Amino acid sequence: MNFKKYSFTIFIALIVVYWGVLFLKGYPEAFADDTVYVGAAIHFAEKGRIWNTLTPGLLENFTIFPYVTFYSWILGYWLKIGGISTTVILAFWGIINLLFSIGFAIALRKLKIPYYLIMAAILVYTAGILEMGMRPNFFANALFIGGLVFLSSSKRVWLALGWVMIGLSITTLSYMIAFALPVGLGWIYLRFKTVGEEAFSIYKDIATVLLAALVTLLIYGGSVEFRYLDWLEAYTRVAKLNATPFDATNWMEGWFYAWKSITNGWNLLLYGTGYLLSVYLFAVQISQWKSTPRVHLLVSIIYFVGLIFAGALYSVFLILIIPTWTLIYVIVISHLNQQVRQTRINRFAIQGALLAVPLALVLKVIPFFFQTEYDPQKLAEIKSYIQKHPEKNLIMSTDSWRYLFDYQAPAGTVCAEYCIPQEGRSWVAHLRTMKSKNENDLWILSAYYMECMIPDSQKRFTPLKVGGRTFRSIRQYRNEILLIP
């Protein structure tokens, strides 16, 4: 058998198996924001409108919290087809990430990146999104990468589809505009250099982009009931509340906070190293710009412009989303640029980046494979208690919603993560103290939530034990649910 001939097919098969295993293991874990995004999707699947009864005051309709609309709309249609259950929701996550990985592999193979480095990049990417539950980050990434693949085509219809996908990635996650703008400029430059002055037509390319923008608006309009002006007003208002202030002092404080988070504990070894190496490799490229291929240099410029732009929009992105992409950048650029291998320190930088890949897996993924299921008898007792006390005000954590109710909570249930109004903000706060509990409240919260969010409860989750060693920061049971009557 000619393995070289079928190498890409074999690699795609491995990716399918990889995401299949993660799906069967129940990834991603429940995350606080799942209630917002999945809750809205479920309401749309059941009632036909983007709404969320689990988060009163946060998402009474799309004009209150406009970021969720497109992603929850698409997920809602998926739930209409497959039904509302944990299996169907996780299948959506797995399939989208599989498509992302295939598109990512296609894009990197066009740059002659070897398969082992592509897999390393996918593993680093996985380590980042496993912590984000069903947040729309993975969906936006898949749309963006898919768009880049189509932008490499010479046919107008595929170019238009590529821009539609990139446009929809922005409507899914607004910070993607930070990378879409430099990608657009880079695309124009490459089009000009590739087809030559005579064949290049800026007017045709502008027409293609404008047509794609129109199609994007029409598709997105369905998720906002075609109430564009209402949505724009809400989006602008919420963006002002959430954005990194452009006042110099506050802006620098936001970046300083991001840096402190990145360099805290293991994050320094994993993400902080990625940032430092990416800056170092970019500096190498700039210092050797005459001999650096223009496409490779363009990739770096697009990345760093997007990084700074994203941080300026909202510094939290430097903590939540960007760190894993810095490692991917280092992996890709270190291979593309042969010049960086010429000195000992440059080879050390490359080896450090590749070493971060297994480290990411060890720290972020592998320990969770040793988790076990919580006592089903205790969970059954909690369900029985709830049924016997319908008069109680039921407040649950997101993981209780998933692991106890299979995303189908009793009517009137409120999410613990978003139940306390905050004046002047676009969201509501977590339960943080036992003093918040009213006499008629029934709390169904995970032990993990109780320990992390309500320290005065004195509740602790059961730590993971492997080979006689206790890992205090990792849960033994993902579904350890507690009843607080």
FIGU-289219 format. One record per residue (C-alpha): x, y, z. Coordinates in pm, whole numbers, plus 50000, padded with zeros to 5 digits. Layout:
<pts>
east->X, north->Y, up->Z
...
</pts>
This chain:
<pts>
east->50000, north->50000, up->50000
east->50130, north->50346, up->49906
east->50103, north->50528, up->50240
east->50242, north->50851, up->50098
east->49961, north->50863, up->49841
east->49697, north->50817, up->50108
east->49875, north->51006, up->50387
east->49622, north->51289, up->50402
east->49329, north->51044, up->50415
east->49498, north->50851, up->50694
east->49565, north->51172, up->50884
east->49200, north->51280, up->50855
east->49095, north->50936, up->50983
east->49318, north->50988, up->51288
east->49158, north->51327, up->51350
east->48811, north->51167, up->51329
east->48915, north->50906, up->51587
east->49066, north->51177, up->51809
east->48753, north->51391, up->51826
east->48540, north->51078, up->51854
east->48727, north->50972, up->52168
east->48683, north->51318, up->52324
east->48311, north->51303, up->52243
east->48273, north->50958, up->52402
east->48459, north->51081, up->52712
east->48199, north->51356, up->52755
east->48402, north->51658, up->52652
east->48384, north->51946, up->52690
east->48301, north->51969, up->53058
east->48019, north->52194, up->53171
east->48114, north->52562, up->53186
east->47938, north->52857, up->53351
east->47851, north->53031, up->53022
east->47680, north->52719, up->52883
east->47361, north->52835, up->53050
east->47362, north->53153, up->52844
east->47440, north->53010, up->52502
east->47287, north->52663, up->52525
east->46990, north->52793, up->52726
east->46903, north->53038, up->52448
east->46942, north->52763, up->52186
east->46712, north->52531, up->52376
east->46447, north->52800, up->52410
east->46471, north->52866, up->52035
east->46440, north->52493, up->51961
east->46131, north->52468, up->52181
east->45963, north->52807, up->52136
east->46111, north->52946, up->51814
east->46271, north->53255, up->51967
east->46611, north->53349, up->52112
east->46525, north->53383, up->52479
east->46644, north->53238, up->52808
east->46431, north->53173, up->53115
east->46731, north->53038, up->53309
east->46904, north->53376, up->53322
east->46640, north->53637, up->53408
east->46763, north->53989, up->53340
east->47052, north->53869, up->53125
east->46880, north->53742, up->52815
east->46516, north->53839, up->52815
east->46563, north->53874, up->52441
east->46850, north->53935, up->52204
east->46852, north->54310, up->52272
east->46964, north->54249, up->52630
east->47271, north->54039, up->52549
east->47316, north->54040, up->52170
east->47634, north->53832, up->52143
east->47460, north->53494, up->52164
east->47217, north->53529, up->51877
east->47379, north->53366, up->51573
east->47555, north->53080, up->51753
east->47250, north->52998, up->51965
east->47030, north->53024, up->51656
east->47240, north->52765, up->51467
east->47268, north->52540, up->51773
east->46892, north->52576, up->51821
east->46824, north->52441, up->51471
east->47061, north->52152, up->51545
east->46855, north->52074, up->51858
east->46532, north->52095, up->51660
east->46666, north->51816, up->51440
east->46837, north->51595, up->51696
east->46639, north->51666, up->52011
east->46749, north->51823, up->52339
east->47002, north->51610, up->52525
east->47364, north->51612, up->52637
east->47458, north->51367, up->52361
east->47316, north->51588, up->52083
east->47477, north->51904, up->52223
east->47820, north->51742, up->52261
east->47789, north->51594, up->51912
east->47755, north->51948, up->51775
east->48075, north->52047, up->51956
east->48259, north->51740, up->51830
east->48148, north->51770, up->51466
east->48229, north->52143, up->51443
east->48573, north->52086, up->51592
east->48630, north->51797, up->51354
east->48546, north->52025, up->51059
east->48774, north->52293, up->51205
east->49061, north->52042, up->51230
east->49013, north->51928, up->50871
east->49008, north->52287, up->50745
east->49309, north->52367, up->50961
east->49497, north->52068, up->50821
east->49416, north->52172, up->50464
east->49535, north->52528, up->50529
east->49862, north->52417, up->50690
east->49933, north->52155, up->50424
east->49917, north->52435, up->50166
east->50210, north->52584, up->50360
east->50393, north->52247, up->50349
east->50364, north->52196, up->50726
east->50432, north->51827, up->50816
east->50156, north->51618, up->50967
east->50316, north->51578, up->51309
east->50327, north->51957, up->51354
east->49967, north->51991, up->51236
east->49864, north->51736, up->51498
east->50070, north->51919, up->51758
east->49884, north->52240, up->51674
east->49546, north->52065, up->51699
east->49639, north->51921, up->52040
east->49739, north->52266, up->52167
east->49413, north->52407, up->52032
east->49218, north->52132, up->52210
east->49388, north->52206, up->52541
east->49253, north->52560, up->52516
east->48891, north->52497, up->52417
east->48833, north->52209, up->52662
east->48814, north->52472, up->52937
east->48543, north->52676, up->52763
east->48252, north->52435, up->52751
east->47995, north->52524, up->52487
east->48107, north->52885, up->52447
east->48096, north->52988, up->52077
east->48475, north->53020, up->52045
east->48509, north->52684, up->51871
east->48229, north->52769, up->51628
east->48383, north->53106, up->51538
east->48725, north->52944, up->51489
east->48578, north->52682, up->51256
east->48404, north->52947, up->51045
east->48719, north->53159, up->51030
east->48954, north->52876, up->50934
east->48702, north->52745, up->50680
east->48686, north->53094, up->50533
east->49064, north->53108, up->50500
east->49065, north->52777, up->50313
east->48810, north->52907, up->50061
east->48999, north->53236, up->50023
east->49290, north->53041, up->49878
east->49071, north->52947, up->49579
east->49085, north->53128, up->49245
east->48711, north->53091, up->49177
east->48484, north->53382, up->49268
east->48209, north->53167, up->49417
east->48451, north->53006, up->49664
east->48609, north->53343, up->49742
east->48264, north->53482, up->49822
east->48185, north->53180, up->50042
east->48515, north->53231, up->50225
east->48427, north->53592, up->50307
east->48076, north->53490, up->50415
east->48226, north->53242, up->50662
east->48470, north->53499, up->50797
east->48185, north->53748, up->50828
east->47976, north->53497, up->51020
east->48272, north->53423, up->51247
east->48265, north->53792, up->51345
east->47892, north->53779, up->51418
east->47960, north->53469, up->51631
east->48248, north->53618, up->51828
east->48308, north->53989, up->51780
east->48683, north->53983, up->51854
east->48738, north->53789, up->51528
east->48723, north->54125, up->51350
east->49068, north->54187, up->51497
east->49203, north->53914, up->51269
east->48957, north->53955, up->50980
east->49076, north->54308, up->50898
east->49448, north->54224, up->50860
east->49351, north->53904, up->50675
east->49155, north->54117, up->50429
east->49451, north->54346, up->50366
east->49684, north->54049, up->50336
east->49445, north->53882, up->50091
east->49443, north->54187, up->49866
east->49824, north->54197, up->49873
east->49854, north->53827, up->49786
east->49593, north->53855, up->49512
east->49789, north->54137, up->49357
east->50121, north->53948, up->49380
east->49973, north->53615, up->49264
east->49770, north->53709, up->48956
east->49985, north->54004, up->48848
east->49899, north->54362, up->48765
east->49728, north->54290, up->48435
east->49491, north->54020, up->48563
east->49434, north->54186, up->48901
east->49098, north->54358, up->48933
east->49041, north->54547, up->49254
east->48685, north->54623, up->49144
east->48593, north->54256, up->49104
east->48745, north->54174, up->49441
east->48560, north->54461, up->49609
east->48237, north->54345, up->49445
east->48301, north->53991, up->49574
east->48355, north->54116, up->49930
east->48046, north->54342, up->49917
east->47832, north->54055, up->49788
east->47965, north->53833, up->50067
east->47885, north->54106, up->50322
east->47527, north->54127, up->50193
east->47482, north->53749, up->50213
east->47629, north->53752, up->50564
east->47381, north->54018, up->50676
east->47091, north->53823, up->50528
east->47193, north->53501, up->50702
east->47260, north->53677, up->51030
east->46931, north->53864, up->51000
east->46742, north->53543, up->51064
east->46895, north->53513, up->51410
east->46792, north->53868, up->51509
east->46446, north->53854, up->51351
east->46575, north->54104, up->51090
east->46560, north->54378, up->51353
east->46899, north->54516, up->51253
east->46866, north->54858, up->51414
east->46749, north->54717, up->51749
east->47035, north->54469, up->51744
east->47293, north->54734, up->51652
east->47180, north->54959, up->51937
east->47201, north->54669, up->52184
east->47536, north->54550, up->52051
east->47689, north->54899, up->52077
east->47557, north->54947, up->52429
east->47683, north->54612, up->52559
east->48016, north->54646, up->52378
east->48080, north->54975, up->52561
east->48014, north->54804, up->52894
east->48243, north->54509, up->52822
east->48524, north->54666, up->52621
east->48871, north->54742, up->52750
east->48864, north->55116, up->52829
east->49079, north->55326, up->52597
east->49178, north->55553, up->52880
east->49556, north->55501, up->52893
east->49572, north->55405, up->53261
east->49279, north->55163, up->53254
east->49394, north->55014, up->52924
east->49740, north->54936, up->53059
east->49589, north->54799, up->53379
east->49382, north->54559, up->53168
east->49692, north->54434, up->52987
east->49882, north->54413, up->53316
east->49602, north->54199, up->53464
east->49613, north->53976, up->53155
east->49989, north->53938, up->53189
east->49961, north->53851, up->53560
east->49707, north->53580, up->53475
east->49920, north->53440, up->53193
east->50231, north->53421, up->53413
east->50053, north->53271, up->53715
east->50162, north->52919, up->53813
east->50157, north->52663, up->53532
east->50023, north->52926, up->53292
east->50370, north->53084, up->53288
east->50523, north->52761, up->53163
east->50249, north->52691, up->52911
east->50105, north->53020, up->52784
east->50365, north->53271, up->52900
east->50631, north->53074, up->52714
east->50413, north->53080, up->52404
east->50386, north->53458, up->52414
east->50759, north->53506, up->52468
east->50857, north->53262, up->52194
east->50612, north->53413, up->51946
east->50754, north->53762, up->52004
east->51107, north->53625, up->51974
east->51039, north->53444, up->51645
east->50864, north->53749, up->51505
east->51170, north->53957, up->51592
east->51389, north->53703, up->51409
east->51168, north->53736, up->51102
east->51181, north->54114, up->51109
east->51559, north->54116, up->51152
east->51591, north->53885, up->50850
east->51305, north->54032, up->50649
east->51500, north->54043, up->50323
east->51542, north->53666, up->50319
east->51208, north->53580, up->50482
east->50940, north->53468, up->50231
east->50676, north->53739, up->50205
east->50388, north->53499, up->50273
east->50550, north->53385, up->50598
east->50616, north->53741, up->50707
east->50259, north->53832, up->50617
east->50125, north->53551, up->50839
east->50323, north->53694, up->51131
east->50214, north->54052, up->51071
east->49848, north->53948, up->51048
east->49879, north->53750, up->51370
east->50043, north->54028, up->51572
east->49817, north->54303, up->51441
east->49519, north->54085, up->51533
east->49666, north->54008, up->51876
east->49713, north->54375, up->51963
east->49375, north->54469, up->51817
east->49197, north->54193, up->52012
east->49369, north->54298, up->52334
east->49268, north->54658, up->52271
east->48906, north->54553, up->52222
east->48891, north->54338, up->52533
east->49202, north->54246, up->52731
east->49038, north->53928, up->52869
east->49087, north->53774, up->52524
east->49459, north->53767, up->52603
east->49378, north->53522, up->52882
east->49082, north->53320, up->52755
east->49141, north->53271, up->52385
east->49470, north->53394, up->52244
east->49728, north->53194, up->52451
east->49678, north->52866, up->52268
east->49703, north->53043, up->51934
east->50045, north->53179, up->52033
east->50174, north->52824, up->52068
east->50019, north->52728, up->51734
east->50184, north->53033, up->51579
east->50522, north->52931, up->51719
east->50483, north->52575, up->51590
east->50392, north->52691, up->51240
east->50640, north->52978, up->51205
east->50930, north->52784, up->51353
east->50888, north->52531, up->51073
east->50821, north->52779, up->50793
east->51128, north->52990, up->50860
east->51440, north->52787, up->50798
east->51650, north->53083, up->50915
east->51551, north->53044, up->51279
east->51722, north->52705, up->51292
east->52066, north->52841, up->51224
east->52166, north->52927, up->51583
east->52157, north->52730, up->51904
east->51923, north->52971, up->52078
east->51678, north->52956, up->51787
east->51677, north->52575, up->51792
east->51617, north->52593, up->52166
east->51317, north->52821, up->52107
east->51168, north->52574, up->51859
east->51223, north->52279, up->52091
east->51066, north->52474, up->52376
east->50754, north->52534, up->52167
east->50720, north->52167, up->52075
east->50781, north->52066, up->52437
east->50479, north->52277, up->52534
east->50252, north->52044, up->52334
east->50280, north->51732, up->52554
east->50292, north->51963, up->52854
east->49959, north->52114, up->52750
east->49807, north->51768, up->52725
east->49944, north->51653, up->53059
east->49822, north->51962, up->53242
east->49489, north->52015, up->53065
east->49361, north->51683, up->52935
east->49514, north->51358, up->53060
east->49423, north->51390, up->53433
east->49056, north->51416, up->53342
east->49062, north->51070, up->53186
east->49091, north->50931, up->53539
east->48766, north->51089, up->53655
east->48479, north->50859, up->53752
east->48103, north->50897, up->53780
east->47941, north->51016, up->54103
east->47718, north->50785, up->54306
east->47397, north->50749, up->54094
east->47195, north->50670, up->54407
east->47274, north->51013, up->54553
east->47175, north->51181, up->54229
east->46846, north->50988, up->54227
east->46777, north->51106, up->54583
east->46830, north->51468, up->54478
east->46584, north->51429, up->54188
east->46330, north->51268, up->54423
east->46363, north->51555, up->54672
east->46306, north->51811, up->54395
east->45989, north->51632, up->54283
east->45854, north->51626, up->54638
east->45907, north->52001, up->54686
east->45765, north->52178, up->54380
east->45701, north->52489, up->54589
east->46073, north->52557, up->54626
east->46260, north->52813, up->54413
east->46509, north->52595, up->54228
east->46855, north->52745, up->54169
east->47111, north->52525, up->53995
east->47469, north->52549, up->53871
east->47545, north->52484, up->53506
east->47700, north->52144, up->53573
east->47387, north->52042, up->53769
east->47181, north->52139, up->53466
east->47384, north->51907, up->53247
east->47475, north->51613, up->53470
east->47153, north->51595, up->53672
east->46885, north->51723, up->53435
east->47038, north->51642, up->53093
east->46977, north->52008, up->52994
east->46605, north->51980, up->53071
east->46553, north->52157, up->53403
east->46211, north->52191, up->53570
east->46011, north->52502, up->53480
east->46105, north->52808, up->53684
east->46464, north->52698, up->53743
east->46723, north->52978, up->53761
east->47096, north->52950, up->53690
east->47323, north->53008, up->53993
east->47592, north->53171, up->53778
east->47357, north->53445, up->53654
east->47095, north->53521, up->53913
east->47202, north->53835, up->54104
east->47151, north->54165, up->53913
east->47446, north->54404, up->53893
east->47369, north->54769, up->53843
east->47529, north->54924, up->53538
east->47648, north->54596, up->53387
east->47521, north->54384, up->53099
east->47517, north->54064, up->53302
east->47419, north->53935, up->53644
east->47648, north->53787, up->53909
east->47720, north->53446, up->54054
east->47597, north->53326, up->54390
east->47898, north->53394, up->54613
east->47780, north->53354, up->54971
east->47539, north->53147, up->55176
east->47381, north->53477, up->55283
east->47222, north->53494, up->54936
east->47003, north->53193, up->55011
east->46640, north->53265, up->55092
east->46432, north->53033, up->55308
east->46231, north->52902, up->55014
east->46532, north->52851, up->54786
east->46651, north->52505, up->54694
east->47009, north->52506, up->54574
east->47125, north->52223, up->54345
east->47492, north->52305, up->54302
east->47801, north->52106, up->54216
east->48060, north->52054, up->54488
east->48308, north->52224, up->54257
east->48089, north->52537, up->54238
east->48038, north->52539, up->54615
east->48410, north->52528, up->54688
east->48515, north->52779, up->54422
east->48229, north->53028, up->54439
east->48079, north->52999, up->54787
east->48373, north->52953, up->55026
east->48164, north->53023, up->55338
east->47964, north->52705, up->55265
east->48263, north->52495, up->55381
east->48178, north->52244, up->55105
east->48466, north->52075, up->54922
east->48474, north->51867, up->54608
east->48633, north->51522, up->54616
east->48989, north->51556, up->54476
east->49122, north->51323, up->54209
east->49335, north->51030, up->54330
east->49565, north->50847, up->54089
east->49821, north->50590, up->54196
east->49805, north->50690, up->54560
east->49862, north->51057, up->54477
east->49598, north->51325, up->54536
east->49550, north->51608, up->54285
east->49373, north->51871, up->54492
east->49293, north->52102, up->54198
east->49118, north->51832, up->53990
east->48779, north->51677, up->54062
east->48735, north->51303, up->54108
east->48373, north->51337, up->53986
east->48259, north->51581, up->53720
east->47898, north->51527, up->53832
east->47934, north->51556, up->54212
east->47608, north->51741, up->54280
east->47501, north->51867, up->54622
east->47154, north->51955, up->54753
east->47130, north->52259, up->54981
east->46767, north->52266, up->55114
</pts>
